[in-house]
Amino acid sequence: MSEAGEVENIHMLKSNDGTFIGRAIVTFKTLDGVKEILDYNGADIEGKPCDIKKYDPHFGGRGRGRGRGRGRGSRRSRGRGRGQ
């Protein structure tokens, strides 16, 4: 995979007990490196299939989802009408 380009950083993901879970986030120095590594998707590396995807920081975790955190508040605090 060294043909893909120069690696800037590798962050290996671990479980709560500190063991490697088989996933890593690899940062390349150039966009060309990213394009090249995507060609390795599905290839066997040391006998194990490799699933390579472009990282999306908005996928999973505590993203925005559908809500916008505005809440509905009580009827009186909505500021509509006479407030009775």
DRENROSE-354862 format. One record per residue (C-alpha): residue number from 1; residue in three letters; y negated, z, x negated. Coordinates in nm, 3 decimals. Each point is the difference from the previous one (the first is absolute). Layout:
BEGIN
R; num; residuo; c2; c3; c1
R; NUM; ALA; Y; Z; X;
...
//
This chain:
BEGIN
R; num; residuo; c2; c3; c1
R; 1; MET; 0.000; 0.000; 0.000;
R; 2; SER; -0.232; 0.013; -0.296;
R; 3; GLU; -0.079; -0.366; 0.072;
R; 4; ALA; -0.187; 0.113; 0.313;
R; 5; GLY; -0.298; 0.134; -0.190;
R; 6; GLU; -0.143; 0.303; -0.170;
R; 7; VAL; 0.055; 0.327; 0.186;
R; 8; GLU; -0.296; 0.235; 0.025;
R; 9; ASN; 0.170; 0.297; 0.169;
R; 10; ILE; 0.333; 0.108; 0.155;
R; 11; HIS; 0.013; 0.281; 0.255;
R; 12; MET; 0.360; 0.100; 0.076;
R; 13; LEU; 0.037; 0.159; 0.342;
R; 14; LYS; 0.192; 0.327; 0.017;
R; 15; SER; 0.137; 0.222; 0.274;
R; 16; ASN; -0.118; 0.357; 0.057;
R; 17; ASP; 0.258; 0.133; -0.247;
R; 18; GLY; -0.126; -0.236; -0.272;
R; 19; THR; 0.285; -0.255; -0.003;
R; 20; PHE; -0.077; -0.371; -0.017;
R; 21; ILE; 0.045; -0.167; 0.342;
R; 22; GLY; 0.043; -0.354; -0.130;
R; 23; ARG; -0.352; -0.128; 0.064;
R; 24; ALA; -0.301; -0.054; -0.221;
R; 25; ILE; -0.353; -0.132; 0.026;
R; 26; VAL; -0.074; -0.236; -0.288;
R; 27; THR; -0.356; -0.108; -0.079;
R; 28; PHE; -0.047; -0.322; -0.194;
R; 29; LYS; -0.304; -0.083; -0.209;
R; 30; THR; -0.041; -0.342; 0.161;
R; 31; LEU; 0.056; -0.153; 0.342;
R; 32; ASP; 0.221; -0.263; -0.166;
R; 33; GLY; 0.242; 0.280; -0.094;
R; 34; VAL; 0.021; 0.105; 0.363;
R; 35; LYS; 0.073; -0.356; 0.112;
R; 36; GLU; 0.269; -0.040; -0.266;
R; 37; ILE; 0.179; 0.329; 0.082;
R; 38; LEU; 0.022; -0.093; 0.369;
R; 39; ASP; 0.234; -0.284; -0.106;
R; 40; TYR; 0.254; 0.268; -0.104;
R; 41; ASN; 0.039; 0.129; 0.357;
R; 42; GLY; 0.371; 0.024; 0.080;
R; 43; ALA; 0.113; -0.035; -0.362;
R; 44; ASP; 0.263; 0.235; -0.146;
R; 45; ILE; -0.131; 0.235; -0.266;
R; 46; GLU; 0.271; 0.191; -0.182;
R; 47; GLY; 0.239; -0.077; 0.287;
R; 48; LYS; -0.234; 0.121; 0.277;
R; 49; PRO; -0.197; -0.219; 0.240;
R; 50; CYS; -0.374; 0.016; -0.050;
R; 51; ASP; -0.237; 0.002; 0.298;
R; 52; ILE; -0.348; -0.092; -0.122;
R; 53; LYS; -0.303; 0.011; 0.228;
R; 54; LYS; -0.372; -0.004; -0.047;
R; 55; TYR; -0.130; 0.357; 0.041;
R; 56; ASP; -0.189; 0.073; 0.321;
R; 57; PRO; -0.180; 0.335; -0.015;
R; 58; HIS; -0.047; -0.003; 0.379;
R; 59; PHE; 0.373; -0.021; 0.077;
R; 60; GLY; 0.165; 0.329; 0.095;
R; 61; GLY; -0.135; 0.341; -0.080;
R; 62; ARG; -0.298; 0.138; 0.184;
R; 63; GLY; -0.176; -0.323; 0.082;
R; 64; ARG; -0.256; -0.041; 0.270;
R; 65; GLY; 0.250; -0.112; 0.259;
R; 66; ARG; -0.132; -0.073; 0.346;
R; 67; GLY; -0.224; 0.300; 0.042;
R; 68; ARG; -0.339; 0.033; -0.154;
R; 69; GLY; -0.018; 0.379; 0.000;
R; 70; ARG; -0.274; 0.015; 0.258;
R; 71; GLY; 0.170; 0.220; 0.257;
R; 72; ARG; -0.106; 0.007; 0.363;
R; 73; GLY; -0.164; 0.341; 0.016;
R; 74; SER; -0.060; 0.184; 0.324;
R; 75; ARG; -0.164; -0.158; 0.302;
R; 76; ARG; -0.327; 0.179; -0.067;
R; 77; SER; -0.027; -0.112; -0.360;
R; 78; ARG; 0.028; -0.371; 0.074;
R; 79; GLY; -0.371; -0.044; 0.064;
R; 80; ARG; 0.043; -0.203; 0.314;
R; 81; GLY; -0.174; 0.061; 0.329;
R; 82; ARG; -0.157; 0.332; 0.091;
R; 83; GLY; 0.245; 0.221; -0.187;
R; 84; GLN; 0.115; 0.203; 0.299;
//
